């Protein structure tokens, strides 16, 4: 009986998830259909806009090493993003514990963030040569600041009355942080992480455009010379899929931590 109830509950949960995600799936399918119809019946030249079929065909038709280049780009995006999350959250924690540190460091970070990252690209190449590392640093530099700002705001937005109550109960600073400030800041932290995930993809691509010998951005520059627009479209799709995977992982982690925190409370 318990097994049947558990199975029915799982089926109901799966049905609810499908219903929730169905509009998004249908919108993607509609976009592909519009793309196909526009190219087919609009008589658009293939070098201007290829059909979806021609785009997918490039995966097997030519030796572009899609897997290797996708792996390089994904490595740049994920490594730069993870570093941005670690540094951004740790700095926000330090700022929440020391107002003097925030007053001293935050203006400097704002000034540094105003530097166009495209202008730093050639310098990164001079300092670090070509490869994954300089592109990951560009992804880090672009995605870091929104994570820091949102996390720092989350730690500041805790209700003062709640903090006073906890302090009146003689809780330590660490207990106050772990039980009150951190859980309350989770929505802000993940909001910054979602923005950072989008910017990390753009940062890695900017790095590959400026100087790289591998990656999907580098491949796009190579096929641009031969007007292989289908391969360019495929590279864009693969970059988008990498970004979607990263964004989905952030959402999954958010749900995991928030649900676990709700159960503990």
Steps between C-alpha positions, in 0.01 A plus 500: 500500500781738596683413178190575293451835673867585445472408131185706456666794673807475273281487189305803617821692568636407154173610340514834680860555393414420139204737509718774645775461239273428202447867399877553491553187289226603260642851464839356401336267249300791358819703455662214307188461285493873420871486418446208259198654330667839464809352334308253283217717371690828515767364266773628730851418372677241714801727559264755658293263713516121475208274578485308830568179307813641337616635833472164676661327200826687567550285810580201279580656166834664571791449733460796733574304820176614656553297816853625564414865434183477711703349783749789488225763505313320779823481704553875464139580594475267799844572646457878468149481642590279797787733587263799476251334737767410755669841499175696480329317788811503723551872446133568573533303825808704593311822427207387717737439790706818456354828380852647491608232250202579279567875512864441405468232232160554335587837332811338354299207366248738345780689324660179375165371377455814289799400286369353171588130501560512125784744569652259751493206258822589312676558833389158627645345186832678560505396866368144475544413128227303317298226660218423738634701794481857358152435360387362837638815665293716264191290581579547870550876470166549323287273723661578836357844581123422476551202731683719752243781490194274535656291776613804696151647473350172620706510818394861562129436443451283809225635727664703783239378750596140429867574550430679828295203619781256422759720669283530808513120524882523522564335163853525365581694185556174314165355614321818399661485159428131436146490640368844401709698253602224259154340458342844460755592234445186288252667257745787440798266464328288239367805321858619460614152399238482225611834358862393533432176311376698200794741512757220537394359163541842339837547671646173375378575147655849510830344604490252213420775251794709620756224495475125513608188314212277614136533597167572335568873473828430323317257270244768414779731386651222289179406316408866451778525242340225288144628558400169657203657673353164598810422706479847660137435594597160644775660708251754636256221587768302683611807695137560593460140615808531723351814653163330551670208678682741731182697570310176566765386748464831687121458516540139620742606773265781602206263539714247686631749755172685551302176545759363740503828694118491522511145634758591763286790615 
